[in-house]
Amino acid sequence: MVSLEMIEDLKIFENFEKSELAKILEICVVENYQQGDRLFCEGDEAKNLWIVRDGEVQLRFEMPNSKPSTDDTAISSHDNENAESQVFGWSCFIPPYQMRLSAYCATRRCEVIKINGVKIKTLMSSDPVIGYKVMTYLVQVVGFRFKQMQEEVAKFIGINMMNSW
């Protein structure tokens, strides 16, 4: 069960009132994973917004009909240390509502909070203040992910340039 203490210090909820947090608590569950466990697979229906409370989760790109993914195929890492990397799974807000990457527990143990995607969207529609607060934070998350992508592209281009000398 998710408690108020578990979510009130998370960056996504830092500006929430206790009454707003109480509404969020109703649609959350906590789950624990061990290193190597897959939380979801690329192509799965995006049903939840995920928040890392403890440990690290890697999002990995997996090629069809190829060997299992490894740390080498990680696109981004998510942990509780960097505020913008705590949350992932925002595909639950964007059609076609499918996960674009697979998620794996990358540390000995991971604890995550899952927020039901349908219920959070309903709550955001019925309570525009909560909706605004959630979306303001998610814009920061998307910006962080784009920055990560830029860095990976720059590394890739740099490696290709070095190899062509």
Kinemage of the C-alpha trace (Angstrom):
@kinemage 1
@onewidth
@group {chain A} dominant
@subgroup {mainchain}
@vectorlist {calphas} color= white
{ca met a 1} P 0.000 0.000 0.000
{ca val a 2} L 1.209 3.504 -0.823
{ca ser a 3} L 1.305 5.960 2.070
{ca leu a 4} L 1.323 9.740 2.150
{ca glu a 5} L 4.914 9.661 3.409
{ca met a 6} L 5.947 7.652 0.345
{ca ile a 7} L 4.763 10.238 -2.179
{ca glu a 8} L 4.874 13.630 -0.485
{ca asp a 9} L 8.639 14.005 -1.001
{ca leu a 10} L 8.612 13.001 -4.658
{ca lys a 11} L 9.420 15.873 -7.026
{ca ile a 12} L 6.262 15.396 -9.076
{ca phe a 13} L 4.132 16.017 -5.962
{ca glu a 14} L 6.204 18.700 -4.198
{ca asn a 15} L 3.601 21.458 -4.779
{ca phe a 16} L 0.564 19.354 -3.937
{ca glu a 17} L -1.703 20.022 -0.977
{ca lys a 18} L -2.466 17.123 1.390
{ca ser a 19} L -6.008 16.916 0.012
{ca glu a 20} L -4.641 16.573 -3.543
{ca leu a 21} L -2.146 13.925 -2.447
{ca ala a 22} L -5.003 11.981 -0.834
{ca lys a 23} L -6.688 11.776 -4.255
{ca ile a 24} L -3.446 10.569 -5.859
{ca leu a 25} L -2.967 7.897 -3.173
{ca glu a 26} L -6.238 6.259 -4.183
{ca ile a 27} L -4.892 5.408 -7.645
{ca cys a 28} L -1.344 4.286 -6.724
{ca val a 29} L 0.253 0.936 -6.012
{ca val a 30} L 3.818 0.158 -4.968
{ca glu a 31} L 5.788 -2.663 -6.590
{ca asn a 32} L 9.234 -4.116 -5.953
{ca tyr a 33} L 11.563 -5.676 -8.506
{ca gln a 34} L 14.933 -7.417 -8.481
{ca gln a 35} L 17.881 -6.730 -10.782
{ca gly a 36} L 17.136 -7.901 -14.317
{ca asp a 37} L 13.355 -8.000 -13.848
{ca arg a 38} L 11.401 -6.467 -16.719
{ca leu a 39} L 8.731 -3.977 -15.616
{ca phe a 40} L 7.193 -3.761 -19.077
{ca cys a 41} L 8.070 -4.558 -22.663
{ca glu a 42} L 8.311 -2.346 -25.712
{ca gly a 43} L 4.937 -2.491 -27.475
{ca asp a 44} L 2.937 -3.191 -24.305
{ca glu a 45} L -0.142 -1.106 -23.676
{ca ala a 46} L 0.858 2.004 -21.693
{ca lys a 47} L -1.446 1.644 -18.695
{ca asn a 48} L 0.515 3.439 -15.965
{ca leu a 49} L 2.677 6.375 -15.044
{ca trp a 50} L 5.729 5.037 -13.146
{ca ile a 51} L 7.773 6.727 -10.405
{ca val a 52} L 11.080 5.370 -9.083
{ca arg a 53} L 11.273 5.503 -5.279
{ca asp a 54} L 14.373 3.412 -4.792
{ca gly a 55} L 16.951 1.869 -7.106
{ca glu a 56} L 17.411 2.449 -10.818
{ca val a 57} L 15.274 1.551 -13.812
{ca gln a 58} L 16.723 1.473 -17.323
{ca leu a 59} L 14.683 2.046 -20.438
{ca arg a 60} L 16.061 -0.080 -23.248
{ca phe a 61} L 15.531 -0.336 -26.974
{ca glu a 62} L 15.017 -3.918 -28.071
{ca met a 63} L 15.376 -5.109 -31.636
{ca pro a 64} L 12.816 -7.693 -32.769
{ca asn a 65} L 14.204 -11.239 -33.087
{ca ser a 66} L 17.533 -10.332 -31.502
{ca lys a 67} L 19.347 -11.251 -28.314
{ca pro a 68} L 17.938 -9.964 -24.993
{ca ser a 69} L 18.702 -6.358 -24.187
{ca thr a 70} L 21.570 -5.412 -21.884
{ca asp a 71} L 22.976 -2.309 -20.231
{ca asp a 72} L 24.516 -1.519 -23.645
{ca thr a 73} L 21.062 -0.962 -25.148
{ca ala a 74} L 19.903 1.377 -22.378
{ca ile a 75} L 18.476 4.612 -23.738
{ca ser a 76} L 18.001 6.259 -20.351
{ca ser a 77} L 18.233 5.549 -16.641
{ca his a 78} L 15.682 6.559 -14.057
{ca asp a 79} L 16.296 6.884 -10.340
{ca asn a 80} L 15.227 8.887 -7.330
{ca glu a 81} L 18.334 11.112 -7.351
{ca asn a 82} L 17.563 13.243 -10.413
{ca ala a 83} L 14.134 14.882 -10.139
{ca glu a 84} L 13.399 14.718 -13.874
{ca ser a 85} L 14.327 11.060 -14.085
{ca gln a 86} L 11.999 9.833 -11.331
{ca val a 87} L 9.026 9.527 -13.680
{ca phe a 88} L 8.634 7.468 -16.843
{ca gly a 89} L 5.785 5.877 -18.762
{ca trp a 90} L 4.226 9.113 -19.938
{ca ser a 91} L 3.124 7.173 -23.030
{ca cys a 92} L -0.060 6.540 -21.025
{ca phe a 93} L -1.026 10.123 -21.964
{ca ile a 94} L -0.193 9.925 -25.696
{ca pro a 95} L -1.965 7.911 -28.401
{ca pro a 96} L -1.504 5.130 -29.423
{ca tyr a 97} L -0.842 4.462 -25.691
{ca gln a 98} L 1.986 1.976 -26.260
{ca met a 99} L 5.331 1.679 -24.514
{ca arg a 100} L 8.146 2.709 -26.858
{ca leu a 101} L 10.915 1.075 -24.823
{ca ser a 102} L 11.274 -1.795 -22.359
{ca ala a 103} L 12.003 -1.126 -18.672
{ca tyr a 104} L 14.327 -3.183 -16.471
{ca cys a 105} L 15.404 -3.001 -12.847
{ca ala a 106} L 19.116 -2.112 -13.102
{ca thr a 107} L 20.064 -2.301 -9.427
{ca arg a 108} L 19.864 -5.048 -6.832
{ca arg a 109} L 16.378 -3.869 -5.897
{ca cys a 110} L 13.921 -1.321 -7.306
{ca glu a 111} L 10.821 0.109 -5.714
{ca val a 112} L 8.378 1.882 -7.992
{ca ile a 113} L 5.002 3.513 -7.641
{ca lys a 114} L 2.524 2.866 -10.432
{ca ile a 115} L -0.258 5.364 -11.039
{ca asn a 116} L -3.162 4.058 -13.084
{ca gly a 117} L -3.129 5.995 -16.386
{ca val a 118} L -6.883 6.066 -16.956
{ca lys a 119} L -7.582 7.143 -13.393
{ca ile a 120} L -4.926 9.887 -13.356
{ca lys a 121} L -6.321 11.290 -16.621
{ca thr a 122} L -9.826 11.250 -15.135
{ca leu a 123} L -8.563 12.950 -11.978
{ca met a 124} L -6.689 15.570 -14.013
{ca ser a 125} L -9.857 16.334 -15.984
{ca ser a 126} L -12.043 16.600 -12.896
{ca asp a 127} L -9.476 18.606 -10.897
{ca pro a 128} L -7.692 21.047 -13.247
{ca val a 129} L -5.290 22.188 -10.492
{ca ile a 130} L -3.968 18.639 -10.152
{ca gly a 131} L -3.921 18.352 -13.947
{ca tyr a 132} L -1.879 21.530 -14.282
{ca lys a 133} L 0.614 20.442 -11.611
{ca val a 134} L 1.104 16.997 -13.145
{ca met a 135} L 1.480 18.336 -16.683
{ca thr a 136} L 3.891 21.088 -15.595
{ca tyr a 137} L 6.151 18.428 -14.139
{ca leu a 138} L 5.764 16.086 -17.126
{ca val a 139} L 6.891 18.850 -19.501
{ca gln a 140} L 10.140 18.991 -17.500
{ca val a 141} L 10.452 15.208 -17.795
{ca val a 142} L 9.971 15.325 -21.577
{ca gly a 143} L 12.569 18.099 -21.820
{ca phe a 144} L 15.003 15.993 -19.788
{ca arg a 145} L 14.440 13.017 -22.081
{ca phe a 146} L 15.059 15.151 -25.186
{ca lys a 147} L 18.298 16.388 -23.636
{ca gln a 148} L 19.335 12.776 -22.988
{ca met a 149} L 18.533 11.941 -26.608
{ca gln a 150} L 20.607 14.894 -27.872
{ca glu a 151} L 23.577 13.726 -25.812
{ca glu a 152} L 23.303 10.189 -27.187
{ca val a 153} L 23.062 11.467 -30.777
{ca ala a 154} L 26.102 13.716 -30.214
{ca lys a 155} L 28.061 10.723 -28.841
{ca phe a 156} L 27.024 8.597 -31.814
{ca ile a 157} L 28.022 11.275 -34.327
{ca gly a 158} L 31.318 11.825 -32.514
{ca ile a 159} L 32.130 8.116 -32.557
{ca asn a 160} L 31.320 7.922 -36.271
{ca met a 161} L 33.520 10.956 -36.963
{ca met a 162} L 36.419 9.406 -35.011
{ca asn a 163} L 36.042 6.110 -36.869
{ca ser a 164} L 36.092 7.830 -40.260
{ca trp a 165} L 39.557 9.426 -39.705
